[in-house]
Amino acid sequence: MRKKILLLFIVTLAFFMVAPMAIAIESPALAAILIDSQTGKVLYQKNAHQSLPCASTTKILTALIALEQIEDLDTIMVVPDDFINPAESSIWLEPGERHNLIGMLYAMMLRSANDAASVIAINVGGTEEDFVRLMNQKMTEMSLKSSVWKNPHGLHDAGHYSSAYDLAMITREAFHYPVFNEIISARSYELPWPTYTYDHLIVNRNSFISSYSGGDGVKTGTTTQAGSCLVASATRDGMRLIGVLLNCENIDTNMADLMDYGFANFSLTALGKTGDVVGDIKVKNARIKKVNLVLHEDAAIVMDKDSQYTPRKVIKTDVTSLDGSVFAAQPVGTITYSDGLGNDVTAAVYPEHDLERYTLWIVLGEVFNRLFSIIGAE
């Protein structure tokens, strides 16, 4: 009996030594969140919707608005003659100076230059106040309800606040712009300086991208009222995570713990690529009897690493069959994948190609074409 108990103990001990241990987390930040950037799934949260001062993480939204409004990154940003530098973190822009948008974005995101943020806002919005209106309008468009913006740089202003959740979603939206990702992952940037004979070296203040394996963004922020804040991103094994810590000490270490938790416990399972055929649907009044349904974007789902479940898929179309002219750019239904735990990912499905309605005139035209081809052959 004792031998059996001893053997059971040894086997159990060996299992725990070999099996990967799930990592738990309890962030010391006042508010925190961790999400998967591709799906938006929340992997961890603490006071995630609490409105708090957010310091220079504000500049993520400023960059997003600028990229939405101006396509040409070489567009010149003019420092107004009556420009007043908001001070603190700055590159000391002077009235009359001219810089392109890409340079100002680098200065704002790497150096956290408040004057660059103000110059971007004035040139993009017409005035700083009008730009702030665009910032708040964006919150309505994105259905984010925990943020109110008073300025484009994040210096303390009564009533200027955001939440960990809102900042994560704003960052996820900004990731759609490749240049944004290039900027936030850069270690430094040589800013051309028209009034000097040398360029201005701007070094990224976000030490997380250097200290954490896979770190590739995003933005730091610190004020007396906000404390230390960090929106960070990291990519491993094809999964990119976004973490937000608001009012947190030892911020790089605690962000690393948050990211470690995400990578240790979750994985991104690819479900389909853009253009993949996922099903088909019947077609009436057309040359073909059915058409394939395809994805127009990559689909993936985040699952627990120890899950053995194979995601199920369910296709729901708006109709049982397509009738007449349908365009490939027009979605006709959805495909939903489930992880077996009640978490779903839904993507639109589209016809693989355009469909032309098979009318009487088309039929008659084909008949005449065949007759003429036969006669011509004789």
N, C-alpha and C positions, 0 to 999 in steps of 0.2 A: 504493500500500500504506500509506504513511504517512498519507494522507488518511483511509483507512478506519479505521486505528487511532485517529487523532485524533477521528473522528466517534463511534466506539464509546466512547471515553473521555468525550466530552461527554454522550452519551446516558446512560451509567452515572452520571455525576456529577449530571445533572439528576434522575435517578430517586431517588437518595438525598436530594437536596435537597427533593423533593416528597413522597416516601413517609414516613409516620410511622415514627419510630425506636422500637423496643422499648426500654423502660427496664429495666436490670438493677438488682438491689439486693443489698446485703450489710449487714445491720443490725449496728451495733456493740453492741447490747444483749447481755446475757448470755443472755437467752432472748427469743424474739419469735415472733409468729404474725400472719397476716392471713387473715381468712375473709370470705366473702360471708354476710351475715346471713340471707338468705332460704333459701338451700340448705344452708348450713353447709360449703360447699366450701372447702378450705384452698388459699390462693393463694400463701402463702409461710410457711416455718417455719424456726426455728433453735432447737435444744434445746427444742422446744415442750412436751415431756412431762417436762422436768426439774423436780423439786420445789424450790421456792425461797421464801424469805420474800417476802410480797406486800404488806405494809403495808396502807394503807387501801383498796386495791382489794377487800379483804375485804368492805367495806360493800355491794358489789353483791349478794353472796349474802344479806347481812342484809336488804336491801330486798326481795329476791325472796321470802324465807321469810315476811316480814311481810305482803306482798301476797297470798301464798297462804293464809295463816292467817286474815287479817282482811279482810273485804270492805268494811266501812263505814270509810271514811277519816276520819270524824269521831269514831271511837272514842277515848275519852280514855285517854291514857298518864299514869299517876300516878308521880311520882318518889317512891320509897320513903323512909320516915323514916330508915332506916339506910343510905341511898345513899352510896356512896363514889365520887367523881368519878375516872375513870381518868386525867384530866388531859391535858396537852399540848393538842392541838387540841380546843376546847371552847366551848360557849355558856354554861357555868357554871350548870347547872341546880341548884336547891336542893331539899332534901327537902320534900315536900308540894306542890310545883308540879304543875299539871295542864295538859297540852297535848294537842291531838288528834294522831292518827297522821300525817296529811298534813304537819303542821308539823314533826314530828320527822324525817320522811323528808327533807324539804327541808334541815333543819339538818344531817342526817347526810351527805347526798350533795353539797351545795353547800359548806358550811362544813367538812365532814369532822369534825363534832363527835363525839368519842368518847363523851361523856356521853349524847348523843342515841341513839347506837347501843346503849349499855348499857340505857337506859331502854326502848327498843323491845324489846330481848331479854327483859328482865324481865317486861314487860307481856304480850308475846306468848307467851313460853314458860313463864311462871310463875316461873322462875328463870333466871339467865344460863346456868347449867350445862345446864338442860333445853333452852334455845334452841340451845346449841351442839350438843346431840345431834341436834336437827332439821337443823342445817346439815350434819352428817356423814351423816345418813340421806339427805339430798337427793343427796349424791354417789353413794351406792349406787343410788338410783332412776335417776340419769342415767348410770350406768356410767362415772363419772369416777374414776380411780384414783390421781391424782397429788396429791391434796389431803387435808390433815388440818387441822381447825379447832379452835382452843383458846379463841377469844374472838370476839365479834361486831364488833370495831372494827379489828383489825389491828395494834395495838401489839405489839411483839416479845414472843413467848412461845415457849420451846423446843418444837419439834415442831409449830408452826403454819406451814403452808406450802401453796402451790398451784403451778400451772404455767400457762404462757401458754395452752396448749390448754384447760385446765379453765376458766380465767377467761373465755376467748372463748365457750365453750359456756354458761356460767352467764349471761353477758350476753345472748347470743342468746335464752335462755329468758326472761329478764326483759323483753325487748322485746315479749313477747306482752301485757304490761300497758300500756295507753295512758298511764296516769298515770306510770309509770316513765319513759317517753319525754319526757313533759312536764317532769318534774323535772330530768332530766339535761341538758336543753337550755336550761333557764332561766338567764339571766344573773344574776338576783337574786330574792329573795323577802322579803316583809314578814311576819315571824313575829309573830303576835299574842302579846303578853306580859302575862299576867293580873296580875302583881304590879307593873307599871309603867303609867304613863299614855301610853306611846308603844310602837310596835311595834319589833321588832328587825330591822334590815336585814341580811340574809344575802347575801353576794356569792359567786358561784360561783368557786372556786379553779382550776377547769379552764380555763386560758387557751387551750387548743387550740380550743375552740368559737368563739373570737373570731378567732384567728390563721389558721385554715384555712378556705378556702371550702368550705361544705357541712358543716363540723363540727357535730355535734349530740349529743355526749356523750363520755365517760361518767364516769370517776373517776380522780383522781390518787392517789398514795400515796408516802410517803417515810419511811423510818427509816434509822438508821445501818446496820443489818444488811441491809435490802432494797435500799438505794440508791433512786434515783428510779424510780418505776414509773408506768405510764399505760395504762389501758384506754380506747381512744378509738373513736368512730364518726364516719362521714361519709357523706353521701348525695349522689350526682350521677347524673343521667340515669336515675333510677329504681333505681339499685343502691346498697345500703347496705353498707358495709364495717365490720368490727370489727377493730381492731388492738390488739395487746398488746405492750408492751415492759417487761421486767423488768430492773432494775439497768442503767440506761442514762443517760449524760450527754446534755445538750442535747436533752432528751426531746421537746419540741414540734417541733424541727427534724427529728429523726430519725423521729418519727411522721409528719410531713408527707411525708418521702421514701418511707416505707412506703406511705402512702395513694396518693401519686402513682404509684408502681409498680403498684398494683392498678388504678387508674382508667385508666392508660395502656395496660395490657396485656390487660384483661379487660372483658367486657360481659355484662350480664344479658339473656338472650333469653327473652321470655315465651312459654310453650307453651300455656297455657290458663287461663281464669278459672273461678272457682267457678260451677257450674251449666252449664258448657259440655258439649255432647254430644260424646263421643269415640269412640263405637261403639255396638253393640247386641248383644243376646243373645236367643236363641230362648226361648220360654216354652211349657211344657206344662201342660195342665189349668187353663187360665185363659181369660178372655174374649178376650185378645189373643194374637197369635202371636209377637210380639217386643216388647222394651222397650229404650229407649235407656239407655246407660250414661253417667253424668255425673261430673264432678269435684265434690268437696265443699270443695276449697281451690285457691287459685291454684297453678299449676305453672310453674316457670322453670328454666333451666339456665345456668350460667356457662360462657362459651366464650372462647377466645383471640380478640382483636379482629380478627386477620388471617385467621381461619378462614372459609372459604367453604362449609363443610359445613352441610347442613340436617338438624337433629336427626331421627332416625328414632324411630318409636313402635311398641311392641309391647304388645298387650293380652293378658293371661293371666287367664282366669277360673277359679274353683274348679271349675266344672262346665261342660259343653258347652251345657246349657240349664237354665233355672230351672223347678222343678216345685212348683206350689202357692203357698201364702202366702209372700210375701217382702215385707219392709219396706224403704222407701227409705233408712232410717238404717243398714241392714245392708250392709257392703261385700261385693261378690261376686267381687272380683278386683283386679288392679292394671294400671296402664299404666306402662311404662318407656320413657323417652326416652334416647337415646344421642347423644353428641357426635362419635362416630366415632373417638375416641381412648381408648375404654375407660372413660369417665366416664359414669355413668348417674344419672338422677333417676327415682325411682319414687313414684307416688301411687296411692292407693286409688280404685277406681271403684265407683259405686253405681247401683242402679236409679233411673230418673227419678221413679218414683212407686211407691206400694204396689201389690202384686199380691194379688188375692183368688183363692183356690183355687176352681176351677170344679167343684163337687160335684154329685151327683145331685139333692140337695134344691134347689140353686140353679137347676138346669135346670128341674125341675118347677115351681118358683115362678115362673120367667119364663113358662113355658107357660100356667099358670093366669092370670097377669096379662094376657097377650095375649088369652086367651079371654074374660075378663071385660070387657076394653076393647072387644072386638068386639061382645059381647052388649049392652053398655051403649050402644054407638053405634047399634045397631039399635032 
